[in-house]
Structure formats: C-alpha cells, structure tokens
C-alpha cells in the first residue's frame, strides 16, 4: 500500500509560523501525548455510551422517535469518539489497529443503538423474512403465489439451510442484532473499496467513516437487501483492486497516487473475475435490484476506460436478466404493469419517493427534513471532492459517474416509493469516496486560522453527520419498533386462530405473517382504508377473525394521520359496544379482539 505522504501537523502544535518539519521539544511532547490520548478518548466514548443506555418502548417515544429518549451522556459519546478518530488520522503514523478498533466502536454506537435500547427487533418486514425462511425450512420449497419476494428465494433458502443444519427452528433471535452485524460487514466492504480506489490510507479511512456516519436508510435489517449489498461492495472492491486499468502514463495531470491499483499477476486477475462471477450467481436469485446495479456500475467503469475485462459487466447483466425472465417469471407474468408500467415517469417516482412522504405531524416532518439534509450534505461534499480531484486527474469523471449512476433507477420505476432511498444507498460508496477528498482537504488546509480550527471543523462536521444519522434511523421507531407485549399479543392471536382464519392489524407496522404462513392470512386495515377515514367501518368491512391493537399502532395514527391520543381505545370501545367484536386479550398495552360469531358485516 502506498503510504499517505500528505504533510500533517501535530495536534496543538506551536503556532503555524514554526515549520512543522522542524522538531521541537514542545511538539515532540504533544506527539507523545496524542498517541495516548486517542485510545483514552475512544474508550471513554464507549463507556459513556454504555452508561447512557436505558430501555425504551414505543409508548415512550414521540414523533421524533428514539432520539427523544436518548440521554445527554450517551449523545456525548459521539463527538468524543470522532475526536479520537480525527486526532489519530492526523498523526505522523496513524495506527491501523486502533483505527480499526475505532471503526468497530463506531458501528456499535450508530448501528447497535436500537438493538441495545429496544426490547425486540424492529421492522415488521424483518419478522416476515424470518417467516419466509422458516416456511422453506419446514416445507422444502417456496409458497408460490403468496409473495413476490419468494421469486428471489436465495437469502431465505440460505437461512432455511442454516436453520435445518443447526436444528434451530426459531430464527427470530437473529433479528435483534442483525443490523449491527450487517452494517459492520458493509463498513468492512467499504473500507476495502476505498483503499483500492484512493490508495491514500487517510482518505480511505475518512471515506469509511463518512459511509458509516451517513447510512441512514435502515436497509441493514435482516433482509436480502442487506446481505446482497455487502456482497456487492465486495465485488466492487475486488474489481477496483485487481481489474481496474492503471491510469495512463501520458495523462496530462497526475492521477490518484499515479495509478488506481498496483499491477497484479494474471492469476490474481483470474481469481478476482471468478470471485465476482460467484458473487453475481449469489445475487441473481436473492434480490431484484442489487445485481442490476452492480452490472451497471461495472458498465460505467468499462465505458470510461477503467475496467480491464470488457466482458464482465455484460455477463453480470445477462445473469440478472436470465433470473428475472426465468427464475422470477411467476412474479412478473402477473405483475408486468408493476415492473414496466412507470418506466420513464420520473415525476411519478419523485412524487412517491419524496413529496408524498412528507406527511404527518411536526416531528415527522423534522425527521424527513433531516434525511433530506443528510443526503444533500453528502452530495455537496462529494461535489467538492470531485472538484478537487478534477483539477489534478483526468479520471475524476469516472468516480462522479459511479456516484450518480444509481439515481438512474428513478427513470425505471418508483420501487414502491423507495427508489430515491435505494438510489442513495447504492450511490453512497462512491459518493463517500469523493467526499473523503473534501474532508481530507479540511484536515490539511492552510486557509483556516489555526491548526486547532483545522481539526475542530472535521470533528464538528462528522459529529453532525453521525447524530443526524442516529436521529434519522430512529425517527420512525415510535411505530416501527415493538415491545415484548406487542409480540405476546400477536402470538396470542396466532395461537387461537384456526387454519383459514385471518389475523389483522390497524397499520402495516406490526410483525404479522411470520407465523403459520399459508395457513393464517394476515390483513392490514391501513391497506384498504385510505387515510384511515371511517376506520371503524373499515375494520368491520375487512372482518378479520382477530384484530391486534398495540401502542405502536396508536403512535402511527397520531403521528401519520393526526388522530387524537387514545384513538385506539375509543375504536375498541366502539367495536365492542357494537357487538361485532369482543376483547379477548389485554395485557401490558397489547390487546386482541375476536370477531363475534354471527355478527353482521358492514
């Protein structure tokens, strides 16, 4: 690895007028002090984080979500850790092992916050994925026609294999800490990619931290998306390390360290291509988008002269199309309009992905604004980094195109209103690489008033990004997280439902459907009752055999639809008084209604 030759000045060195290359007794003492201060600061941050943790349930959160319940002691841990990171990065010889330990602590502080403070795993879709895997483990096959995600069963089949091989029929314990584990693996992949592209150790670490601190999309839950994203990063890292052409020696301006990767042996290149093909074969049956994105990014590298094997992106894209046409035909033959019906309708994608999401009370709007601001900040930093590179290398356009290309998904379809979120997720690795150049310039800038300011600005910037991501990731937790009482109510309904009966919920954010798939059908009133107008009539019309009501659904009604406090209790009273439902379970806030036999439907 080519060492970073950027000149650095020791922290709190004597005034800038003194040549930093001339050693003094004062600067030597500060160097020695800095080497012991950074691990102490990192350890202090973790201790403060652990001390500040306390249990949080959905009923305690308001529309700002988890951030509203975090203690000042815990929040203080973030700037302290980032101060340790910055001080280590500007040292004469940054210690790789310590930086690795700091990144591990960063993953814990950002992505381990919700698993450590909330009683159970969040997000109903994560529970549903466990149900899919357990169905395959029990029956040895997918349930055709039940859910479109069964057309990409690779991830679920892998979990089912692990379940049967280990003898563990209940895989729900995997859910709680899956985000921290999967996010940590993604950070590791990002580190490998940044090192291969940038060459500079300091910039590679900055890119890794920018990725870690700005991945607010929460796509790292127990899901095919999270696992395939890690594999995609691995494929990109292998490509950048072994299969990218060196920058031409005739380039009129110097490139990134003169070349992107060192020259490798033919065997290395052959093994890298074989590994990428294996990754592509794993991605094809596991997720709808990830392999297409990987193929598209490889194609950008090829068309801009970066990629050495010209055949690779075409084979990756062909594998994507083959699985979609053959392996997923049960999905697209019944949902062709969903697949191609909105191609080219950019306004529709933007409305579904952005403008239509700005609904709810003031706290909800604040959370959405934070997410937009985070995305725009990363974009601005990436643009600044690109401009800095563009003045020195002819190949800066390739990095810019790699960061922009994923937003081309907006042209194809809305992806259920999540296309902008997914585009940001896929663009983030190369955007972080570009942004690292801008942040590195802050660390080595000469236009700031003092060296202390030059160090303080990146610390403040990274802290703001990290706390914004913590806020954004926990912003929906009032209605997307669950307590043990919520799960107990769901379990009660499934235990008492007969085959062929239905279990319903008022909103979609409840872990229904992860049990007895194909035998008991889950229903959501929200899906058939637009804006929750006349919700009592909607409940009666849907006629679920069992209806589960929890505090998280109470929060959803208040935050998203402006319902008054206690609206679920009022609804239950109306349903019971009407004689159409009876209350059969009421413990710790979780309640279950059962339809009264013979009650007329509205």
N, C-alpha and C positions, 0 to 999 in steps of 0.2 A: 504494500500500500504506500502510495506516495505521501510523505508527511506534509502536513499543512505548514507552509512557510510564511504565513501571514504574521507580521510583526505584532506582538501583543505587549501590553504594558501591565506590570503587576498592579493588583488592586491596591488602592490608596497609596500609590507611589507618590514621591515628591513631585512638585509642580512640573507641568509639561515642558517647561523651558529646559529641564535637565534631560539630556539624551538618555532614553530608556535603555540603550545598549551599553551604557557605561555603568557597571555595577557600583552600588554604594552600600554602606553598612545598613542604612535605613531600608532600602529596597530589598536587600537580602533578608532582613528580619521579617519584612512583610511577606515575602515569598514563603518563608518557612511557616509563618502564621497562617497564610492562606491554605496551605496543604493540610493543616489540621482543622481549620475552621469549616471547610466544606462538608466533610463527613459528619461533624458535630451538628451542623445545621440540618443536614438530611435526617439524621437520627432524631433530632428534636421535632422535625415536622411530622414524622411518623408517630411519635409519642403523643403529640398534641392531637393528631387525627384520631388515634385510638381512644384517648381520654375524652374527646368531644363527642364520640359516637353515643347514640341512645336510640332505643326502639321507636319507630314511627309507624302509625297505622293510617289508612286512607282517611278515616274520620277526623284525624288531627290536622290534615292538610287543607289549605285553601286553594284558590285558583292559581296561585304561584307555584304550587306543588311542593316538592321536597325542600327547596331552598329556604322556604318559610320556616322550617323546623330545624335547620342546622345551627349549631351553637357557634358563637364567635371564636371559641377556642379551636374548633375544627376548621373553620374558614381560615384562620391564621396559618394553618399548616401549609397552605398552597404557596403563598409568597415566600415562605421560608425555604421550602424545597426548591423553588425556582431560583432563588438567590444562590443556593448551593450549586445548582447546575451551571448558572452563568459564571460564577467565580471559578469553577473547575474548567470550564471551556476556555477561559482567557488565560489560564495558567501556561507557563512555558512548555510544560509537558503534561497535558491532560491525562489523567489515569483512566484507562479504558475500563477497568473492572469497576471503579467507583461510578463512572458514568452509566455503566450497565445496571448497577445496583440502584442508582437514582431513577433510571427509567422504569425499573421494576416497581419502585415505590410510587412513581407517577401513575402507573397503571392501577395500582391498588387505590390510590387516593381519588382518582377520577372514575374508574370503572368498577371499583369494589365498593363504592359508597352505598349504592342502593341495595346490593346483596347483604351488606353488613348491617344496614339500619332498618330494613323492612323484613317483615315476618316470613314472607313466602316469595317465590319467584313472580315477577311481574309479567304483564302482557299475555292476554288470553291466547294469542296465536302461538306462543311458545308451548303452552299446555296442549294445544291442538296438535302440534307437531309430535309431541310425545305419544298422543293417541294414535296418530298415523303409524308411528314406528311400532307401537305395541300391537296394533292390528296385524301388521305384516309379520311380526314375530309369532303371533298366535295362529295365523291362517296360512302363512307361507306365500301370500300374494297380496296385491293391492285390491281395493274395493272399486271396481270400475264404475264410472258414472257418479261417484259420490262427491269428489272434489277434484278440481283441475290440477292441484298440486300432486296428485297421485300419478300424473303423466310424467313427472320428473322425480322418480322414487329413489334416486341414488342415495341421498342422505338418509332417508327414512330406512332404507334397506340396510345401510351400514349400522345404524343404531339398533335395528332389529337383530342383526347378526351378533352384535356385542351383547345384547340382552340375552339371547339364547345361549351364547357361548359362556357367559358368566353365570347363568342361572338366575339373573335378576329380572323378574317380570315387571317390576315397577321402576321405570326410569325417571320418574319425576325428581328424585334427588339431584339429577344432573342440571336441573333448570336454574337453581338459585345462583350458582357461581359461573354459569356458562358465559355471561357477558364479560366478566373479568378475564377468564381464560382465553376466550376467542379474541378479545381486544388485545390481549397481551401477545398472542401469536401474530395478529395483524401488525402490531408495532414492531415485532421482530422482522417480519417481512419487509416493512417499510424501511427499517434500518439497513437491511441488505440491499434494497433497491437504491436508496440514497447513496450508500457507499459506492456502489457500482457506477452510478451516474456522475456523482460530484467529485469523487476522488479525495477531496478535502475532508479530513476527519471531522473538523469542527463544523463545517457546513452540513455534513451528513448527520451529525448529532442534532443540529438545530432543526433540520428537516424532520427528523424523527420526532422531536418534541412538538413541533408545530402540528404534525399529524396527530399525535397523542392528545394534544390540547384542543383540537378543533373538530374532532369526530363526534358531532353532536347528534347524528341521525338515528342512533339506537338500533342499528341494523346488526348488532353483535349479539343478539339474544340467540337462544337455541333454535337454529334455523339453517336451511340450506344456504341462504344468502350469506350468512356469517362464515360458514366453512368454505364455500367456494370463493369468497372474497380473499381469504387467507391464501388459498391455492393460486388465485390469480396474481396476487402480489409475489408469490414465489416464482411463478412463471415469468413475470416481468423482470424480477431480479436476476434470474438465470439468463434471460435474454440480454439485459444490459451488461452483465458480467462477461459473458462468453461469446455472444453472437452479434455484437454491435461493431461496425467498422471503426477503425481508428480515424480520427479527424485527419483530413488530407494535409500533408506537409506543406503544400503550396497555398494553404489558406492565408489570405492577407492579414488576418488577425488571429491572435493566439486563441486556442480553444480552452476547454476546461482541463487544466493541467496538461495541455498538449494532446491528449487523447482521452477517450471515454473509458476504455478498459485496456489492460496490458494485452499483448499478443499471446494467445494461448495455443496449445497444441491441437492438432486435428482431432485427437481422441477426446480432449475436453469439449470441443465444439460438438462432436458427435454425441457424447453423453448428455450434453445440455439439450440438444434437439430431441433426443429420445425422452428425456425427463419432461420436456414441455408437451410432447405428444401424449405422454401418460397423464399429465395434468388435464389436458384437453379431453381425453377419454373419460376422466372422472367428472369433469364439469358438465359435459353434454347431457347426461341423464339426471343431473342434480339441480340445475337452476335454469330458468328461462333466459335470463339476460347475461349472466357473467361471461359465458364463453363467447357470445357475440361481441361483448365489449373487449375482451382480450384479443380476439381476432381483429377487431377494428383498430386497436392501439398498435398491434404488430403491423397492420397495413400502413398506418401513418408513418411508422419507423421505416418501412420499406420505401414508400413513395418519397420520403425526404432524404433518402440515401443513408440512413443509419444502419438498417438491418442487413446482415450478410446473407443468410439463406432466403432467397426470394420466394421459395415455395411454401415457407412455414405459415404465413398468415392465411394463405388460400386454403391449406389443409385444415387449419383451425376453423375457419368459417364454413367449410364444407361439412365438417363434423357437426357443427351447430345446426346446419340446415337438415342434415340427414336425421338427426334425432328428432328435430321438430316435425319433420314431414312423416317419419315412420314411427318413432317411439311415442310421440305425443299426438298421434292422429286422433285418438279418442277425445282429446281436448279441442283441437282446432276445427274438426269437422262439425262440431255442434256450436262453436263459438267463433266462427270465421269473422263475423262482423266485429267482434270484440278485438280481434287481432289486427285487422286491416281497416276497420271502419273509420278510424280517425287519423289515418296517415296523412301528413301534410297539414293537419289542422292545429297549427301552433297555438292559436288563440284559445282553443278548447283545452289543450294541455296546460297552458299557463293559468287559465281560469281555475281548472280543477286542482292544479298543484300549488297555486299561490292565493289568488284572490278569494276563492271560495273557502279557503281555510281560515280566513280572518273573520271568525265568528266567535261569539262568547262574551264573557264579561271582561272587565278591565284587566284583571290578572292574566287571563288567557291571551289577550292582545299583547300584553307586555312580553310574555313568553315567545309568542310568534315573532315579535319585533326583534328580540334577542337572537333568534335563529337566523333571521334575515340579515341582521347586522354582522353576525359571525361569518356568514357566507360571503358578504360583501367585503369584510375586512381581509379574509383570506385572498379574495380576488385582487384587492388593491395591493397587498403585499406581494402576490405573485407577479402582478404587472410591474411593480417597482423592481423586483428581482430580475425579471426578463429584460427590462430596460438597461439595467446594469450589465447584464451578460451581453446584450446586443451590441454594446459598444466595443466588446473585446472578442467576440466569436461569431463566425458566420453560421453556426449551427444552433443558435438560440431559438430560431423559429420552430424547430422540431419539438423542443420542450413546451413551447407555448401551444402548439397544435395538440400535443398529447394531453395538456390540461384542459383544452377547450373541447376536444372531440367528443367526450362523453355527453355533453349537452346536446349533441345531435339526436339523442334519444327523444328529445321533446318533439322532434319532427315526426316521429313514428307513431307514438300514442301516449296517452296520459298515464298508463300503467296504474289505473285505479286511483288517480290523483297523487301518486307518489313519484312521478317521473322526475321532477326537479330535485327532490330529496335524493333519489337514486343517482341522478346525474352528478350531483355534488359529491356523493360518496365515491363514485368511480373517478372523478376528476381530482380528488383530494391528494393522492400520492404525488402527482407531478406538479400540482399547484403548491404543495408544501416544499418540494424541491426548489422551485423558483423562488418562493417566499424566503427560503433559508438564505439566499444570496442577499436579500434586502436586510434581514436581521443581522447577518454577519457584518454587513457594512456598518450597522449601528455600533456593533462591538468594537470595530476598528476605526471608527470615524474620528476625524481630526477637527471637524467643524463644531462639535459640541464644546461647551465652555470648559469642561474638566473631565478627567478620566472617571471620576465618580459618577458624573452625569451620564457618560457613555455606557456605564454599567447599569445605572439605575433605570434608564429608558427601556432596555430589553427586559429587565425584570418586571417592570410595571406592565409592559405590553404582554408578556407571556402570562402573567398573573391574571390580567383582564381576560385574556382568551380562555384560560383554564376555568375561571369562575363563571364566565359566560356559558361555557360548555356544561359545567355542573348544573347551572340553572336551567339550561335548555333541555338537558337529558332528563331531569326530574320534573319538568314543567307539567307533564300530564299525569303524574303519579297519584293525584287525588282520585282519579277514576280509572287508571290502568294498572294500579297495584292492588294487592289483595291482602286480607288478613287471614289468619287460620280459621276464624269464624266464618268468613266467606266460603272457604273451601269446605268447611263442615256442612254448610247449608247446601252446597252443590252436591256433596256426597250423599246427603240425606235424600235429596230428590232422585238421584240415580238409583239408590238402593231400593226405593219404593216404587219406581216406575216399572211397568211391565213392558215386555217386548212389544214394539209397535207404538208405544205411547211417546209423548213429546215432553221435553223439559224446556221451558222458556225463561228468558230474562228480559228486562226492560231495555237495556243497552247492550251493545256488542262486546263491551269490555268486561266480560266475565268468563272464567275458564269452563265453558260448556263444551261438550263434544269430545273431550279427551277420554271419556269412558264409554264403553259399550257402543262403539262406532258401528253403524249399520243396524243396531237393534233399537236404540232410543234416539229419536231425532231432536237435535237442538233447534230452538227457534229464538228469534230476537224481535221484539216489538218494534224497536227503532228502525229495522229494515223495511217494515211495511206500514209505518206510521210517520210520514214526512213531518218534520218539525215538531213531532210529538203533540200535534193538535188533537184534542179529544182523546187523550191517551187511554182513559178508562174504556171508551168504546173500542179502541184498537185492541186492548187486551182481551176483551170479551169476544171480539170478532176473530182473533187469532186462535182462541180456545186451546191454549196449551194445557196439557193434563196437570203439569206442575209449573209454578212460576216462582223463580228465586229472586228475592229482593235483598240488596246489600247496601251498606254505606257508600261504597264506591259508585253505585248507580245513583244514589241520592246526590252525590257530588257532581256527577255528569249532568244531571238535569239542571242543577243550579248554575254550573259554570258554562255549559254549552247552550242551554235553552232558556236561561233566565227564570227558572222555576223558584218558588219561594222555599225557604227552609221547611223541612218536614213534608215535602210533597209526596214522598213515597208512603209515609204513614197515612196521609189523607187518602191516597189511592187505595191502599189496602183496606182502609175503613169502608170506602165506597163499594169495593168488590165484595167484601164480606157481608155488608149490610144488604146488598142486592140479592144475596143468596146464591150467586153464581160461583163463588169461591169460598173456601174455608181455610183458616190459618191452621196449619198442621205442625209448624216448626218455628220456634222463636227463641234463639239463643245468641247472646252477645252481639246483637245487631243484625245477624243473619236470619232471614225469615223465608219460609216456604209456604206458598198457597197451593192447595189442591182443588181442582175443579170439582164442583158439587155434581154428583151423578144426576143426570136428568135435567140439569139446568139449561134453559133455552139460550141459544147463542144469539148475539146481536147481529 
